[in-house]
Amino acid sequence: MNKTIKLALHGGVPARSRPLPPNFPGAVVMGTEEIEAAKRVIEAQSPFRYYGAQPQYAVRQLEQQIAGTIGVPYVLGISSGTAALIAALRAISIGYGDKVIVPANTFVATAGAVICCNAVPVFADIDDTLNISPEALEHAIDDEVKAVIVVPILGVPCDMDPIMEVARRYNIRVIEDVAQSCGVTYKGSYQGTIGDMGTFSFQMNKIITAGEGGAVMTRNAAWFERAVRYHDQGAFREKQWYGIDSIDEESEFAGQNYRMSDIIGGIMLEQWNKLQGLIVNMRRTHHDIRQMLTNQLPELQLRRSPDEAGDLGSNLGIILPDSVVANRFIEALHAENIQGHVLYRGQPIYKLPRIFEQRTVEKDNFPFNYPFRNPVRYRDGMCPNAESLIPRTVFVPISPILKPIDGEEIAEGIYKVFRAICSGNA
Ligand SMILES: *Cc1c(COP(=O)(O)O)cnc(C)c1O
């Protein structure tokens, strides 16, 4: 490293001669396996998961495969990560009059799913893991809070031991929104299996993908049945197959349609089979880059993980002194042919005007006008760590198809840029 320190931004030789591959980990390894899987379903003329001329039951196979890998009895394939969250919230009976805690650093869907269930999101601050802080979680709880959705952002697990301890002490439910971190583990357990319910997304930007799709997972048969029924018009078509049917006729309810197509199921089964290989590769590159950087730049602050062994390695998080430095850092990295970005336009999710101003699709902005004993209002400065950390944490995506040389070049580029911008050598 450190052959040339002159930034590409200032006319130096870029650390990489070519741009990195696009940041779609699952999509960039799509190939004949996915083509064959989709083809089988189409040739059988049976793209619906439950019946057809010759149903292939690809969604059911996907569910079984996921359940076996992550070690839970019940997995439901569903139309999206957002649908997965809504079904999980409905499974545990979240509805009007309830509050659900959501981390300040997450994609808007986490809050949107809560609102869709007529409940109100309460935002909790993050810490230097960029995930929810267990202390902030405890502070956000009042007696109208029924659940928390924790979100392992970009491949780093949440600190589940203290989170579960707080949740059990206050008797609130825990949903793990693992949309961005499919396959991430915490102390040897897959995230999504530690709390009460877990969810994945298979949208294009996520770790594995069929363009759209998602999954719900739980160990609880009654909640699973409620999720299945909610996602399929109130029906539970395969109850014999699961050997469960805990709901009597009086407690049946009207549902929606969030079903997964069997074509998506077939593609996702192949993507699921590739997941461990992707993780091995991302972890290796991530580890190599970290190693090189921490040796050469001990002053560089990297995002903390509560369990490094469980990290996916899908992104490297670099915490810089402020947002001005972060933006210069990103610009200089781009010139080196290395991508970098801050999350969510550099703001906690509650700063989005439609969330901040509590606007919903309802005429009267229900559920925000629900007469809570302790009404929910959002304000600037509400989650100071999130407001400080999000705009100055630069994420560098680590593709699963990088070679060792790519890792070296990324480390060299980060080294150059950090030395030039943060060590006063520009
Ligand atoms: C992408 C994402 C979702 C929503 O997933 P979709 O499949 O796009 O509906 C939910 N939560 C988080 C944290 C996400 O990143």
The ligand as a MOL file (V3000), in Angstrom:
LIG
                    3D

  0  0  0     0  0            999 V3000
M  V30 BEGIN CTAB
M  V30 COUNTS 15 15 0 0 0
M  V30 BEGIN ATOM
M  V30 1 C -35.7760 -3.1410 2.0730 0
M  V30 2 C -36.1960 -3.1110 3.4620 0
M  V30 3 C -37.5180 -3.4150 3.8420 0
M  V30 4 C -38.6110 -3.6510 2.8410 0
M  V30 5 O -38.4090 -4.7170 1.9950 0
M  V30 6 P -39.2210 -4.7800 0.6010 0
M  V30 7 O -38.9980 -6.1880 0.1430 0
M  V30 8 O -38.6120 -3.7600 -0.3040 0
M  V30 9 O -40.6560 -4.5150 0.8980 0
M  V30 10 C -37.8380 -3.4160 5.1800 0
M  V30 11 N -36.9200 -3.1100 6.1150 0
M  V30 12 C -35.6520 -2.7920 5.7990 0
M  V30 13 C -34.6870 -2.4930 6.9050 0
M  V30 14 C -35.2550 -2.7700 4.4680 0
M  V30 15 O -33.9800 -2.4320 4.1640 0
M  V30 END ATOM
M  V30 BEGIN BOND
M  V30 1 1 1 2
M  V30 2 1 2 3
M  V30 3 2 2 14
M  V30 4 1 3 4
M  V30 5 2 3 10
M  V30 6 1 4 5
M  V30 7 1 5 6
M  V30 8 2 6 7
M  V30 9 1 6 8
M  V30 10 1 6 9
M  V30 11 1 10 11
M  V30 12 2 11 12
M  V30 13 1 12 13
M  V30 14 1 12 14
M  V30 15 1 14 15
M  V30 END BOND
M  V30 END CTAB
M  END
